[in-house]
Amino acid sequence: MFSTYRSSLVSPLTYLRMIGHIFGHSGWEHFIGNMSYILLIGPMLEEKYGSRNLIIVMAGTAIITAIIMDVFFPDTALLGASGVVFAFILLTSFAGFKEGEIPLTFILVAAVYIGQQVYEGLVLQDDVSQLAHIIGGGVGGIAGFALNSKKTVG
């Protein structure tokens, strides 16, 4: 229930695992690291965007990450909320968003956080899914633009 991997599409557990994997962690250090970011950033995002929108961002990040990982890395199990953390980090960079502009904070945060993940993905051999981080950041960036457009604000 707390990791996602390629399995039969007729199994209901496959779909539960697509979201459930964000609740599983490899150990306390992994869990505390992710929860620290979520608990620090989450309240500000919840105040700005609302609980419903944050749940949609979290579920969307979990599902999109699970599908991409299952398609491209079928022999790898994925667990942890790191993708959600990266979505939140990129979403936070839209705090001062103005219609028609790309916030400088978004560019800097994307360059630093996503750049680091690309570098680590190419150089390091570890059990960390940098692709899940990058996907989460992408979802957060798209959500930032979508939630801050004139059509959805207000």
Secondary structure, 3 states (H helix, E strand, C coil): CCCECCCCCCCHHHHHHHHHHHHCCCCHHHHHHHHHHHHHHHHHHHHHHCHHHHHHHHHHHHHHHHHHHHHHCCCCCECCCHHHHHHHHHHHCCCCCCCCCCCHHHHHHHHHHHHHHHHHHHHCCCCCCHHHHHHHHHHHHHHHHHHCCCCCCC
